[in-house]
Amino acid sequence: MGKEDYGKAFKLGKKDYQTRMLHGERPILQVLDDILPERGSYSEVPLGLVQIPIEQIVGTKTFGRSSSFAGNFMPILREDTEFASKWIKLLDAHLEEGIRDPVKAYEYMHKFYVVEGNKRVSVMKYVGAVSIAGNVTRIVPKQSGDKENKLYYEFLDFYRVAPINYINFTQLGSFAKLQEAVGKEPEEAWTEEELLKFSSIYTRFSAEYRARGGNKLKTSIGDAFLSFITLYGYEAIDEKTTSELQNLIAKSWEEFVLLGEESEIELKMKPNQKKKSLLDILLPSAPATKKLNIAFIYEKTPGTSAWTYAHELGRLHLEQTFHEEVHTACYENGTMENIDALLEDAINSGCDLIFTTTPPFAQASVKAAIANPKVRILNCSLNTSHRYIRTYYARMYEAKFLMGAIAGAMAENNRLTYIGDYPIYGNIANVNAFALGAKMINPRARVYLEWSSKKELDIEECIKENGSSCVSGRDMVIPEEASRFFGLYHMSDGHPRNFAMPLWHWGNFYEQLIWAIMDGTWKYDDDPSAKKAINYWWGMSEGVIDVVFSKYLPIGLKRLAGLLKASISADLFNPFSGVLYSQKGAVSEDPDYILSPEEIMTMDWLAENIIGEIPKKEELKEQAKPVMKQQGIKEQEG
C-alpha cells in the first residue's frame, strides 16, 4: 500500500514539476535563503510550538532537500531510492498512529519554510491534512512602503491579540475590519473559546468555498470570508446549517468574483440619454401595462428628520408626476435591527423598486438584492462597491461653494463656522468647497470647523469662543422644530438671520430614474460582462441640488451668487479647479488642473483656511458608528 501511495504522490509531483516548467516557474521548492533580505534588515522572533497551516508551507529554509520535491511538496525521486523508503515509512506511521513529532520551520511574510521535517510535510500534504505542529521562528522585515509589507505588519498587529495564522487578505485594512466584524474592539484580545469558535466558522466556510471552486478566483479565501460575514453577520453565519451556508455562498458567488476586480465603481455624473431612432419619434411608446411598485425605507420620520423629509418630498413628487404609472409606499423608523424585516416586507408586498435612504442600510440592501435578483434596490450612499445594488447621492459641495462665497462676503470679522455632521465620503468635499468659496470672495476668511457628531461638544459655546458672525448649520429645517438655525445664517444679538439654504431635490433624481426604467435606459448599465458597481452622483446641472437665496442678501451679492450658480449648473466652473492648498501644503499648483470626481469624493484633506480637523472614529458619538462603518473616510496614517 505504501509503494502504491508513493507512486501516486510521485505522479502528482511530476505533473506539478512539468506544469511549472511550462509556465517558466521554479519547478522545485522555494528556498527561504534565496529571498531573505540582507542581514541586519530583519529580526527573528521565536513563536514556540504552533499549528502551521499546511497550505502556507511553501518551501525549505536552505537549498538542501528542495530538489527532492516538486513545488507542491510531492516527491520527484524514484521509488527505488532511500528517500522513497523513508517517505513510505512516514506514511505508514501516520496511518497507524499519526505523525507526532513537530517540524521546525521559519515564517516569513505569512509563509512557512521548513528546516527539519520536509518529508513529514510532504506526507501530510499528500493525505490532505489541514495543519501540522511545528516549532516556528518568525522573521520580521523592516517596515517599508510597499503594499505586501504593510499587509504583513497589519497581520502582526492582529496576531498580537488573536494568534490566528491561517487567514490571508489582499486588501489593506482587512485585519482591522475582521476584528470589528467579529465584535471586538481594535486592541481587544481574543479568548481561547473565541479562537476555537472562529476556527470552526472559518473552516466550514472555506470548505464550502473551495468546493465551489473558490481557489480559482483572484481573491483570497480570507477576502471572501470577510465580505461574507460583513454582509450576513458573524453570529448569524455561526447558526447556519450546512445547506443554508451552501445556499448563501452560491447566491454570493458573483460578489466573491468581483472582490478580485479593480476599478469596481463607476460614477455616473449625469443621466443616460437614450438615443431615439426614427421609429421612436414616429411611434410613441406603448403605455405600461403594470404599475411600478416602489418602496422608500427611512431611518427616521419626515417630521423629525430634515434628511428623511427631503426624501419624502421626493416620493410625493413621484406620485404626482407618475400618477398612473407608479404606486409608492414608505417605511419609517428603520434601524439596523429591523431593516432586514422591512426589506422583506417590501419585497413580499410586490415592490419592484426599493430605495433605502441612508448609508447604514447598504449591507442589508445587498443581502436583499442577492436573495431577490429581480428586485431593483438602490441605497443612498457614496463609494459603495457592490454590483448587486446601485447607489445614489448628490454633489452637495456645489451648493456649499455658493454658500461659502456668500458667507465670505457677509462676515464682518472674517470668521465663519461650518458645522459638519459625519466625516464621510462627500462631506469633506462639502467643507472644503465652503472654505474655497469663502476664500474666493474674501481672502482673509477663516472657517472654524466643528462636528455635531463629536462626543461632549457644545457647538454654541465654540461659536461664541471663535466669534464667528456667519454659520453654516444643518442643511434644512426639521418640520417639527420651530428653529431658524439651518442653512447659512448670521448671528445678531443671539438671533439667526438666514442668508441661504441648500436644497436636495430628490424628486428630480427619482423622476429621472423612473423615466430611465420606463424607456429602457436603465438596462444600458445592466451589461452582465461589466465589472463595475454603479454610483449615481448628480448635482446642479441635473437639478438635484439647488440653493435658495434670502431676501436679506444685498442685490449685488445675490447677482454674483446667481452668476456662480449658473456657471456651475452649466458645467463651466468647478469649485475644485486651479491652485489648491491644504492645511499640510499644495494639493495642486497647476492653474489648469481640475480634481477628478473620484478625487473630490474621497478627499481626506482640509483646505488651508480651515481651522479644525477631521475627527477620528473614537471621538464620535455612538450614533455615528453605523454610517462611519459604511461610508467613513479612511484615516490617514501618522
Order of alpha helices (4+ residues) and beta strands (2+ residues): alpha-beta-alpha-beta-beta-alpha-beta-beta-alpha-beta-alpha-alpha-alpha-alpha-alpha-alpha-alpha-beta-alpha-beta-alpha-beta-alpha-beta-alpha-beta-beta-alpha-beta-alpha-beta-alpha-beta-beta-beta-alpha-beta-beta-alpha-beta-beta-alpha-beta-alpha
